[in-house]
Amino acid sequence: MGTRALALAGVAATVAALLSGASAQAAAPVLKVAVTQTSVWNGGYGADVTITNSGDAASTSWTVEFDLPSGTTITSSWSSVRTSTGQHHKFTNASFNGAVKPGASAKFGFNASGGSLPVNCTINGVPCGGGTTPPADTQAPTVPAGLRSTGVTSSSVSLAWTASADDVGVTGYEVLLGNAVSTTVTGTAATVSGLSPATAYSFSVRAKDAAGNRSAASTAVSATTSQDSGGGGTVDVSTAAQLQAALAAATPGQTIRMAAGTYRGSFVANGRAGTASQRITLSGPRDAVLINDGPTGVAPSCPTPTAGWDSGYGLWLFGSPYWNLTGFTVQESKKGIVLDNSHHTTIDAVSVHHLDEEAVHFRRSSADGVIRNSTITDTGLVQPGYGEGVYLGSANSNWACHGNNGGIDRSDRVQVLNNRIGPNVTAEAIDVKEGTYDGVIRGNTFDGQGITGQNSADSWVDVKGIGYLIEDNSGTFRSPGTFAHGYETHNTSTTPTLPNGCGNTWRDNRSDLGGVGQYAINITSVSKCAAMPNVVYSSNTVTGAVKGLTNAPVTP
């Protein structure tokens, strides 16, 4: 079990050291206190309290006092004499550990019921840190004011607002598209991209501080993206043949608009690139349904659009960056939506379900993409171990086909935002493959019911990538299914050598492991990530865990 060093260190000066006007100081102990969480379980934790002496004389005794917030109590303690009054706890040394020599330390410990950590720590009457311990920050920032649109394109809206105030300090702002967080910034301006042309959107913004307090959302502002320019126009389709022809001829700035109905066939955009300012949009209502009954024909050694071969993918973008995919449904296909070398693609409000294998795959360096506000269920109907909800990158064993960026599939910086994934997603809700960097997984809801455990698929999210931010997600598990942990890391060996499974951050995630899962966040190796550690914040919460929140050190 990892440990967590808490911000409770303090220095107790002796009375002699406090006397003003003394011409010289006598030798004196200087005691520091650190509380370290040594184990965490469902409903409580254990901790060690270490007292070190950095002075030039031995102590003869010590007294450590602190408070525990309401809802957390001490159930047992050792190597000390404890007196508790309500939520206030006082520990004096036992007969054998009161004398702490210079450079030495003494230790006692306690077990707690509840998850809150000690506050207001003192040693020998002097506050830890040399002054009054600040209370926990519970005050939210003020609501941002003056939200306004500062510019639009056919695919983006730029916003600005007036800075919020906070008693400690604002650390960032969350821009909401409707009721969902679209992006997070540290300044007072943001651009939301990947939008559809000639479409009205509603935005608001809220501030947050270092303690995780969030303001209420600002007054909403509406903005409408501009019409397509550059000759794109709108192509209306209502049959599979019309859709296939439109995909094959798509041009920058164009919108392909599907009518409601079932589109059955092979739907591929091969080499039809939009641009940053002239994105290509494929849109339709939820009851515009794409189905591919394939695969058929002889497959090439690596998946690439080939005459006479139908991949069986519901929708396949190959070498086609800067697309928007909006609103429609993909179902009853081998795979759902596959992006190959199709960077800067935004998937918004789609439904993908009842697939033989995975639902959405960002592959072959399809970097800087977004999937948001979408629903994914019922995957892996034929190959359960390959039924991922969202698949980012490729296993290194497939880099020979998909490693088109220095021999690596660099599907970097993909954002997975505000989606509902599960139930009956038979592999991971999100599988983050080795060699990918700096993605964001935020605001999603994971339902793990139906996960099979096949091909080591036994968690909501498996992180082999590097530098991912995983925050504000909610996950549950209920049988049937096979479930080990909520989130896992793995340090996959690759050539070239990469810090796979390192440098990732978890905060503000809520996990219900259903009495089956071991840890909400399981960090496979701490030592392999010494140069780029994974960070698990105490703002993550867990219920129904066999072992607890995490097996790794926790950052307050």
N, C-alpha and C positions, 0 to 999 in steps of 0.2 A: 504494500500500500504506500502510495506517495504521501508526502507531508505538505502542509501548507503553513508557511511562515506568515503570521498575522502582523498587522501594523500596530504592535503593542510594545515595541521596544522603548525603554525609558532609562533615565539615569537618575539615581538618588544621591544627591550631594549630602555630605555630613553636616552636622550643625556647625562644626568648626569652619568648614569651607564656606558657610553662608555668612559668617560674621564679617561685617565690613570693618575696615581699618586695621585688620591684622597685618602685621609686617611679614609674617611667614605662615605657611600652612603646615600643620602637622600631617604625618602620613595618615591616609584615610582610605577606606574601601569606596569604590565607585561601582554600584550594582546596576546591572541592566537586566531586563526581563523580556523574554520572547515566549509567546504561546504558539505551539506547533500542533496542528491537527494531525494525528497519527493514524486514524481510521475513521471511515464514514459508513454508516449503514442506514437503512430505511428507518427514519425516525430519530436518529441520534448520531453521536460521534464521540470519539475519544481524543484526548489532547494531553500533551506534555507541556509543562511550564518550566523553562530553564532560566536559572539565575546565574549570571556570569559576573565576575569581579575584575574590572579593568583598572582598579586603583592600586595603591602601593601598600595597603595594609589589609589584614584579614577581617572579615565581618565576624561579629559574634552572634548575630541573630538577624532574622528578616521577617517581614510581614508583607504579604501581597494581597491586595484587595481589588475586586472588580465587580461589575454588575453584568447580569445577563438579561436581555430584553424579555418581556412577557412572552410566555409560551415555551421558554427553554428553562430547564431545571437541571441541577447537578444530582445525579443518582448515586455516585460513589466517588471517592477520592483516596489518594494514597501518598505516603511519604510526607505528610503534613498534618497539622491540626486545623480542621475546618470549623468555622462558625458561620452559619447562614441566617440572614434575616430577610425574609421575602426574596427579592431578586438580588440582594447584595451578599457577596461571599467574601469571607476573610480567611486567609490561610497563613498560619505561622509555622515556623520550622519545626520539624521533629527533633528529637534529641540528638540525632546523628548527622544532621545536615545544616545546622545553623552557621557553623564556621566555614566560610568560603574564602580560601586563600587567594592572593593575587594571581590572576591568570587561570584560576580554576572555576568550576561551576558546580551548582547543585540543581537537583531536579525533583519536581513532584508532578502528579498527574490527576486527571479527573475524567469521568464519563458524564455525558450530558444527554438528556432526552429533549429533542427539539433541535432545530438547525441553526439557531442564532449564535453569534460569536461574542466573546467578552468585550465590554466597553468600559471606559473610565478606569483603566488599570492604574494602580499606584504601587510603589514599593517603599516601605518605611514612611508612608505618608506623603511622599513626593509624587506628583502626577507623572505617569509615563510620558516620556518625551520632554520633560523639563517644564511643562506648563499644563494648563487645563486641557484635558482630552476633549476634542471637539465632539459635539453630539453627532449622531448619524444625520446625513443630509437627506431630509424628506421633503424639502420644498422644491416644487417644480418651477422651471423657468416661466417667465411671462409669455403670453401668447404673441407670436410674431404678428406685426402689424404691417399694413401697407402692401400686401401681396398684389403683384401686378404682372401682367404679361409684357415683356420687353421685346418680343419678336417671335415670328412664326415662319416656318417653312412648310413644305408639303408633308414633312415627316417629323417635325419637332416643334416644341414650344419652349421658349426661354422665359424664365421667371426671375423676379427679384423681390426683396422684402426688407423691412427694417429689422435690425438686430433685436433679439430678446435680451432681457436682463435675468440674472440669477444670483442668489446669495453667495454661491461659490464660484460658478462660472459655467457658461454655455459651452458645450463641446461639439455640438453639431445640430443639424436640422434634417428632418425627414420630410421629403416632398411626397404628398399623397396624390395619386391619380384615382379619383373617386374616393373609396375608403381604404385603398391599399397603398402601402409604401412603394413608390416607384424608384426613388434614389435617395441617397444620404450624402450630404455635403457638409463641409465645415464652415463655409462662408455664407453670404446672404444672397446668393444667386445660383441658379441651376438651369440646365437644359434637359428636358425630357425628350428623348428621341425614340425612333422606332414606331412612330404614330402613323395612322392612315391619313391620306390627303382628304381635304374638304370635309373634315370631321370635327365636331364640337367635343371638347373635353373639359372636365371640371377638376381644378387643382386646389389643394390647400397645403399648408406647411405647419409643422409643429417643431418645437425646440426640445432638446434633451441635454442633461448634464452628466457629469462623470459618474454619479450614483445611479444613473438609469431613470431618473425622474423625467417625465415628459409633460410638456404643456398640453393644453387643449389645442385642437386644430384651429388654425386661423379661419377667418372668413374666406369662403371659397371664391375663386375667380374662374371664369370661363374663357376659353380661347379656342378658336377654330383654325385648324391647319389650312394652309393655302391649297388651291387647286394644283393638280399636276401641271408641270410646265415641261417644255422641251419635246413636245410632240407625243407624249405618252398616251393620254386619253383613257377612256374606259371601254373595256371589252366585256359585254354581257354574254354569259354562256348558260346553257340549260341542258346540254347533253354531254356525254362523255367524249364524243368526237370533237365537239366544239372546245371543250376544256383542253384536250390534248393538243389541238392546233394552237390554242392561245398560249399554252406553256411553251411550245416549241418556237413561237415567234415573239415572245415577250420582249419589250424594249424598255429602257430606262424611263421612269416616271409613269409607267402604265399601271392601271388597275384592272385586274381580271375579276369580274364580279359574278359569282355563281348564284343562280336561282336555287330555291329549295328543290330537293329531289335527290335521287340516288345516282351516283356517278361510278360506274363499274368498269375497271380497266387498269392500264398501267399509266401513271401520271408522273412525267419526268420533265424537269427543266434542266437542260444540259447546256452549260456555257451561256446562260442568259443572265448576264450581270447587270444589276442596277448600279447606281453610284450613291455617294453619301448624300447628295442633294436631289437625286432622282431615283428614289427607291421604287422597286416593283412590288405591287401589292396583289395578293390573292385573298379575296374575302368572300364570305358567304354566311348565311344564317346557320344556326346549329343544326337545322334539318337539311343542310346541304351535306351529303354523306359520301365520302370517298371509300370505295371498296376495291381491293385487288385480289382476285382469286388465284393469282400465281403462287409460287414461281413456275415458269415453264421454259423449255429450251435448255441449251447447254451453257452453264455458267462459266465465265472467264475465271482465270486463276485468282484475280483480285476484282472485287466488285467495281465495275465501271459500265456505264450505259453501252450495251452491245447489241447489234442487230440480231434478231432471232432469240434474244434472251429477255425474259421478264423477271425482274428481281423479286416480285411479290411485295415490294414496298408500297404502302398506301400513297405516299407522296415522297418524291426523291428530288432534292435539289443537288445537282452535281456541278461544281465550278460556277455557282450562281450566287454571288454575294449580294448584300443589300436588298433583301426581300422582307416584306411583311406578310405573315400568314395569320389571318384573323377570322375567328368566329365559327368556322365550320367543324365538321366531325370527320375523323378517320377511324375505321373499324374493319374487323374481319379481314385482316391482311397478315402477311408474314411478319413484317415490321410496320410501325406506324409512320412517323415522319423521320426521314433520314437526311441529314445535311452533310455533304462531302465537299470540303474546300469551299464552303459557302458562308464566309464570315459576315459579321454584321447583319445577321438575320434575326428578326424579332417574331416570336410566336406568341400570339395574344388571344386569350379567351377561346381556345380550341378545346374540343373533347376528343380524347383518344382512348379507345377501349376495345376489348375482345380481339387481342393480337396473339399470333403464334409465339412471338418473341417480344423484344422490347418495344416501348411506345415511342419515345423520341430520342434520337441519337445525334449529338453534335460530334462529327467525326472528320478525320483528315484535315485537321487544323481549322475547323470552323470556329474561329475565335470571335470574341466580342459580340456574342449572341445573347439573346434574352428569351426565356420562356416565362410567361406570367399569366396569372388569372385563368389558368387552364385546369382541366379535370382529367385525371388518368386513372382507369380501373381495369381489372380483368386482363392481365398480360400473362405471357408465358403459357398459353393454353396448350401448346405442343411441346415446348422446351422450357419447363418451369425455371431451371437455373439460369436462363437467359431472358427472363421476363422483367428486366429493369423498367422502372417508370421513366426516368431521365438518365441517359448514359452520356458522360462527358469524357471525350477522348477515346483511346483504344488501349487494350492490354498490350504490353510491350511485345508479346508474341505475335501481334498483328501489325507491328510497325513496318514490317517489310512491305505490306500493302498500303497502310494508312499513314506511315511516317514520312510525310512529304515536307517536313520542316526540319532539316538537319538530321533526318532519320527518326524523328519523333513526331507523334501526333500532338501538335501544340494547339489543342482546342482550348485556349486560355481565356480567362476573364469572362466566362459565360455566367450570366446571372439567372438564377432560378428563383422566381419571386411570386409569392402569394398564390401558389397552386394547391389543389387538393389531389393527393396521390394515394390511392388505395380506396377501398379494400381490394383484395384478390390480385394485388401486384405480387407475383410469385418470387421475384428476386428483390433487390434493394429498390426502395423508392427512388433513390439517387445513387448512382455509382460513379465516383470521381476517380478517374484512372490516373495511373502514374504518368509523369511527364507533363501534366497540365498545371497551370499556375493561376492564382489570384482571382478565382471566381467568388461569387457571392450566392449564398443559399439563405434566403430570408423570407419570413412570413408564411411559410408553407404549413399545410396540415397533412400529417402522415397517419394513415390507418394501416397498421401492420397485419391486420387479420388476413390470413391466407398466404402469408409468406412461407415458402416451402423448406428452406434450409438447403436446397440443392445447390451444388457448385459454390458452397460456402456463403450462400445468401441468407443471412440471419439477422439483419439489422435494417433500420430505415435508411441510413446513409453510411456508405463505406468510403472513407477518404484515403486515397493513395496519392492524391495531388498535393500541391505545395502552396501555402499562403492563402488558403480559403478562409472567408469569413462566414460563419454559420450562426445566425442569430434570429431570435424571435420566431422560432418554429414551434409547433405543437405536435407531439406524437403520442399515439396510443397503440397498445397491442391487446388483442383479445383472441383467444383460441377460436377456431383451429389455426395451427401454424407452428413454425419452429422459430424461436426468437432467443438470441443470445444477449445482445446489447442494443441500446437505441442507436448510438453512433459508434463507429469503430475507425481506427486508423490502421494502415498496414504500410510497412517500409519495404516496398518491392525493389529488388535489385534490378538495375537496368544498365545497358551500355548505350550511350555514355552514362557515367555515374551521376545520379541526381538525388537531391534530398527528399525523396518520395515519402509522403506521409508526415512531413514536418512543417512547422511554421503556420499551423492552422489555429483559428480562434473560435471558441464557442462562448456565446453570452446570451442571456435572456431566453433560453430555450426551456420549454416545459415538456416533461416526459412522464408518461404513465406506462410503466413496463408490465402492468397486468399481473404482478406477482410471479412472473416468469423470467424476465430479463435480469441479468446480473447487475450491470452498470448502465446508467444513462449514457455515459461517455467513456468508452474504453480506449485508452491510449496504449497501443501494443508495446511500444518501446519508448522509454524516456532517454536512454543513453544514446540511441541512434540519432536523436534530434537535439543533442546537446548544443550544437552551434545555431540551431534554429528551432527552439522549443515550441511545442504545442501549448496553447494557453486556454485554460478552462476557468471562466470567471464564476464567482459565487452567486451571480445573478441567475445561473441555471438552476432549475428545480426539478425534483423527481418524486414520484410516488410509485408504489407498487414494485419497488426494486428489491431483488434478493440481497444485493450487497450494498448498493448506495449510488451516490451521484457519479463518482468517478474513481478510478484507481490511480489518478495522477495528482500532483500538487494543484491546489486550487488558489486562484488569484482573487483577493478581495475585490 
